[in-house]
Amino acid sequence: MEKLSVIIYEALQKEKVEVGDVIYIEATSGAVKRQGRSDAYATEFDLEAEEYVPLPKGDVHKKKEVVQDVTLHDLDAANAKPQGGQDVLSMMGQLLKPKKTEITDKLRREINKVVDKYIDQGIAELVPGVLFIDEVHMLDIETFTYLHRALESAIAPIVIFATNRGRCLIRGTDDIYSPHGIPLDLLDRLLIIRTIPYNRADMEQILKLRANTEGLDIEPEAISALGEIGVKATLRYAVQLLTPAYLTAKVNGRSNITQGDIEEIGSLFLDAKASAKILTENKEKYMS
């Protein structure tokens, strides 16, 4: 009689498997999954909330295709962990060593070779991810060089850069100016998305969506007042007024936001433009 694996034994206990249950065991990992109770044990007056399944037929050992989503970083991290034996010396060595080693460029290249091989054989499918980098003008010239080289890889993700700068100095240099603070050779590889400022109608539509998302009941006149504030100040400032306006309405015993709530809150909180104007006009009263 063969000895039952410890992994399978613990999995059977975790699933609370009993006689009459239908289970399947993965041969590679030893994972046990309880499918349900065999319909042979079903009775007419069974009061238990059990799911009865038919008894499997055919071969006991069956092949099943399992699709697993993993990232390249998951593969790098899994292969970077030190693998030790079960003897005393190996266990003591693992205690003295760090839990995982550094993910080197050599390891990344080896993983990329294996992934490319699996893709060519049809075993794996590459689903490119999306990397969003905000305030991209804050990156220095060395980072841009690394990104430029990484984008040439066949397994590179879709990269989206965001910045609000015009022509400015590239960080890490003394005299190299470029549009958006991005080197020209990298800028030539990019597709620039054209954006235009929001008008009042666009702002009111965005404010309606934000209010619906937060579950706020707001009157059309209040939306119109917020749209006017957004045109004079910024859309972000108008959105930030929604929560204090709701609290003001709640204090006044109402569940809906009115135009009066918006006007009251607008008089209490300043936007960035109004604050900068006050500081400029009264700069002699502040410490510099």
C-alpha positions as CSV (number, residue, x, y, z in Angstrom):
1,M,0.0,0.0,0.0
2,E,1.5,3.3,-1.1
3,K,1.7,6.2,1.4
4,L,-0.6,9.2,0.8
5,S,1.2,12.4,0.0
6,V,1.2,15.0,2.8
7,I,0.0,17.7,0.4
8,I,-2.9,15.6,-0.8
9,Y,-3.8,14.6,2.8
10,E,-3.9,18.2,4.0
11,A,-5.9,19.2,1.0
12,L,-8.5,16.4,1.7
13,Q,-8.8,17.6,5.2
14,K,-9.2,21.2,4.1
15,E,-12.0,20.3,1.7
16,K,-13.6,18.1,4.4
17,V,-13.9,15.1,2.0
18,E,-16.1,12.2,3.2
19,V,-17.0,8.9,1.8
20,G,-19.4,9.4,-1.1
21,D,-17.9,12.7,-2.2
22,V,-16.8,13.3,-5.8
23,I,-13.4,14.9,-6.0
24,Y,-10.6,15.5,-8.5
25,I,-6.9,15.7,-7.8
26,E,-4.4,17.6,-9.9
27,A,-1.5,15.3,-10.5
28,T,1.1,18.1,-10.9
29,S,0.3,20.2,-7.8
30,G,-1.6,17.7,-5.7
31,A,-4.5,20.2,-5.3
32,V,-7.9,18.6,-4.3
33,K,-11.2,20.0,-5.4
34,R,-14.5,18.7,-4.0
35,Q,-17.1,18.6,-6.8
36,G,-20.1,17.6,-4.6
37,R,-21.9,14.6,-3.2
38,S,-22.4,11.5,-5.4
39,D,-26.0,11.1,-6.5
40,A,-25.8,7.5,-5.4
41,Y,-26.1,8.8,-1.8
42,A,-29.1,11.0,-2.5
43,T,-32.3,10.2,-0.6
44,E,-35.8,11.3,-1.1
45,F,-36.0,13.1,2.3
46,D,-32.5,14.5,2.4
47,L,-32.6,17.8,4.3
48,E,-29.0,18.8,3.7
49,A,-28.2,21.5,1.3
50,E,-25.8,19.3,-0.7
51,E,-25.1,19.5,-4.4
52,Y,-25.4,16.0,-5.9
53,V,-23.3,15.2,-9.0
54,P,-23.2,12.1,-11.1
55,L,-20.5,9.6,-10.6
56,P,-17.7,10.1,-13.1
57,K,-17.3,7.4,-15.8
58,G,-14.3,6.4,-17.9
59,D,-10.7,6.5,-17.0
60,V,-9.6,7.7,-13.6
61,H,-6.6,9.5,-15.0
62,K,-7.8,12.3,-17.3
63,K,-6.1,15.2,-19.0
64,K,-7.5,18.6,-18.4
65,E,-6.4,21.9,-20.0
66,V,-5.9,24.7,-17.4
67,V,-5.4,28.3,-18.5
68,Q,-3.5,30.4,-16.0
69,D,-2.8,34.1,-16.2
70,V,0.7,35.1,-15.1
71,T,2.9,38.1,-15.6
72,L,6.5,38.2,-16.6
73,H,7.3,39.6,-13.2
74,D,5.6,36.6,-11.6
75,L,7.9,34.3,-13.6
76,D,10.9,36.4,-12.7
77,A,10.1,36.4,-9.0
78,A,9.3,32.7,-9.0
79,N,12.6,31.8,-10.6
80,A,14.6,34.2,-8.4
81,K,13.6,32.4,-5.2
82,P,16.4,30.1,-3.9
83,Q,15.6,26.4,-4.2
84,G,17.0,24.3,-1.4
85,G,16.8,20.7,-0.3
86,Q,15.0,19.2,2.7
87,D,18.1,18.2,4.6
88,V,19.3,20.0,7.7
89,L,22.2,21.9,6.0
90,S,20.0,23.2,3.3
91,M,17.3,24.4,5.7
92,M,20.0,26.2,7.8
93,G,21.4,27.8,4.7
94,Q,17.9,29.1,3.7
95,L,17.5,30.7,7.2
96,L,20.8,32.5,6.8
97,K,20.2,33.7,3.2
98,P,17.6,36.3,2.2
99,K,14.2,34.9,1.1
100,K,14.7,35.9,-2.5
101,T,17.6,37.0,-4.7
102,E,17.8,39.9,-7.1
103,I,16.1,39.6,-10.4
104,T,19.1,40.1,-12.8
105,D,19.1,41.0,-16.5
106,K,20.4,37.5,-17.2
107,L,17.5,35.9,-15.4
108,R,15.1,38.2,-17.4
109,R,16.7,37.2,-20.7
110,E,16.4,33.5,-19.8
111,I,12.7,33.9,-18.9
112,N,12.1,35.8,-22.1
113,K,13.6,33.0,-24.1
114,V,11.3,30.5,-22.4
115,V,8.3,32.7,-23.0
116,D,9.2,33.2,-26.7
117,K,9.5,29.4,-27.1
118,Y,6.1,28.8,-25.5
119,I,4.5,31.4,-27.8
120,D,6.1,29.9,-30.9
121,Q,4.8,26.4,-29.8
122,G,1.3,27.7,-29.2
123,I,1.5,26.8,-25.5
124,A,1.2,30.4,-24.3
125,E,-0.4,33.5,-25.6
126,L,1.0,37.0,-25.1
127,V,-1.5,39.5,-23.8
128,P,0.2,42.9,-23.7
129,G,-0.4,45.0,-20.6
130,V,-0.7,48.8,-20.3
131,L,1.9,50.9,-18.4
132,F,0.7,54.4,-17.6
133,I,3.4,56.9,-16.6
134,D,2.1,60.3,-15.3
135,E,4.2,63.4,-15.1
136,V,6.7,61.9,-17.6
137,H,8.7,65.1,-17.8
138,M,10.0,64.2,-14.3
139,L,12.0,61.3,-15.7
140,D,15.7,61.8,-16.4
141,I,17.7,61.1,-19.6
142,E,18.9,57.7,-18.4
143,T,15.3,56.5,-17.7
144,F,14.2,57.6,-21.1
145,T,17.2,55.7,-22.6
146,Y,16.1,52.5,-20.8
147,L,12.4,53.0,-21.8
148,H,13.5,53.5,-25.4
149,R,15.4,50.3,-25.5
150,A,12.6,48.4,-23.6
151,L,9.9,49.5,-26.1
152,E,11.8,47.7,-28.9
153,S,11.1,44.3,-27.3
154,A,8.4,42.2,-28.8
155,I,6.9,41.6,-25.3
156,A,6.8,45.2,-24.4
157,P,3.5,46.6,-23.0
158,I,1.5,49.5,-24.3
159,V,3.0,52.6,-22.7
160,I,1.0,55.7,-22.1
161,F,2.8,59.0,-21.2
162,A,1.0,61.9,-19.6
163,T,2.4,65.4,-19.1
164,N,1.2,69.0,-19.0
165,R,4.5,70.6,-19.9
166,G,5.4,72.3,-23.1
167,R,9.0,72.8,-24.3
168,C,11.3,72.3,-21.2
169,L,14.6,71.0,-20.1
170,I,15.2,67.3,-20.0
171,R,16.1,66.2,-16.5
172,G,19.7,65.0,-16.2
173,T,21.0,67.4,-18.8
174,D,22.2,71.0,-18.7
175,D,21.2,72.4,-22.1
176,I,18.9,69.9,-23.9
177,Y,15.4,71.3,-24.4
178,S,12.7,69.2,-25.9
179,P,8.8,69.3,-26.3
180,H,7.2,67.9,-23.2
181,G,10.6,67.2,-21.7
182,I,10.9,64.0,-23.8
183,P,14.0,63.3,-25.9
184,L,13.3,63.7,-29.7
185,D,14.3,60.2,-30.6
186,L,11.7,58.8,-28.2
187,L,9.1,61.4,-29.1
188,D,9.3,60.3,-32.8
189,R,8.1,56.8,-31.8
190,L,5.0,58.1,-30.0
191,L,1.5,58.8,-31.2
192,I,0.4,62.1,-29.5
193,I,-3.3,62.2,-28.6
194,R,-4.9,65.6,-29.3
195,T,-6.7,67.0,-26.3
196,I,-8.9,70.2,-26.1
197,P,-10.1,72.1,-23.0
198,Y,-13.5,71.2,-21.6
199,N,-16.3,73.6,-22.3
200,R,-19.2,74.3,-19.8
201,A,-21.4,71.5,-21.3
202,D,-18.7,68.9,-21.0
203,M,-18.0,69.9,-17.4
204,E,-21.7,69.7,-16.4
205,Q,-21.9,66.2,-18.0
206,I,-18.8,65.1,-16.0
207,L,-20.2,66.5,-12.8
208,K,-23.5,64.6,-13.4
209,L,-21.6,61.4,-13.8
210,R,-19.5,62.0,-10.7
211,A,-22.6,62.8,-8.7
212,N,-24.3,59.6,-9.9
213,T,-21.2,57.6,-9.1
214,E,-21.1,58.9,-5.5
215,G,-24.9,58.5,-5.1
216,L,-25.6,62.2,-4.7
217,D,-29.0,63.8,-5.5
218,I,-28.2,67.2,-7.1
219,E,-30.6,69.6,-8.7
220,P,-30.0,70.8,-12.3
221,E,-29.5,74.4,-11.1
222,A,-26.7,73.2,-8.8
223,I,-25.1,71.4,-11.7
224,S,-25.3,74.6,-13.8
225,A,-23.7,76.6,-10.9
226,L,-20.9,74.0,-10.6
227,G,-20.3,74.2,-14.4
228,E,-19.9,78.0,-14.1
229,I,-17.5,77.6,-11.3
230,G,-15.5,75.0,-13.3
231,V,-15.2,77.5,-16.2
232,K,-14.0,80.3,-14.0
233,A,-11.7,78.0,-11.8
234,T,-11.0,74.4,-12.7
235,L,-13.0,71.2,-13.2
236,R,-11.2,69.5,-10.3
237,Y,-12.2,72.3,-7.9
238,A,-15.8,72.0,-9.0
239,V,-15.8,68.3,-8.4
240,Q,-14.2,68.7,-5.0
241,L,-17.2,71.0,-4.0
242,L,-19.7,68.1,-4.3
243,T,-18.9,66.4,-1.0
244,P,-19.0,69.6,1.2
245,A,-22.1,70.7,-0.6
246,Y,-23.8,67.4,0.2
247,L,-22.8,67.7,3.9
248,T,-24.2,71.3,4.0
249,A,-27.5,70.0,2.6
250,K,-27.5,67.2,5.1
251,V,-27.0,69.7,8.0
252,N,-29.9,71.7,6.7
253,G,-32.1,68.6,6.8
254,R,-32.2,67.9,3.0
255,S,-30.9,65.0,1.0
256,N,-30.6,66.9,-2.3
257,I,-28.0,69.5,-3.2
258,T,-29.4,72.9,-4.3
259,Q,-27.8,75.9,-5.9
260,G,-27.8,77.7,-2.5
261,D,-25.5,74.9,-1.1
262,I,-23.1,75.4,-4.0
263,E,-23.0,79.2,-3.5
264,E,-22.5,78.8,0.3
265,I,-19.6,76.3,-0.1
266,G,-18.1,78.3,-2.9
267,S,-17.8,81.3,-0.5
268,L,-16.1,79.2,2.1
269,F,-13.4,77.4,0.0
270,L,-11.0,79.1,-2.4
271,D,-9.7,77.7,-5.7
272,A,-6.0,77.8,-6.6
273,K,-6.5,80.9,-8.9
274,A,-8.3,82.9,-6.3
275,S,-5.8,82.0,-3.6
276,A,-2.8,83.0,-5.8
277,K,-4.5,86.3,-6.6
278,I,-5.0,87.1,-2.9
279,L,-1.3,86.2,-2.2
280,T,-0.2,88.4,-5.0
281,E,-2.3,91.4,-3.9
282,N,-1.3,91.1,-0.3
283,K,2.3,89.7,-0.6
284,E,3.6,92.3,1.8
285,K,1.6,90.7,4.6
286,Y,3.1,87.2,4.1
287,M,6.5,85.9,4.8
288,S,8.7,85.3,1.7
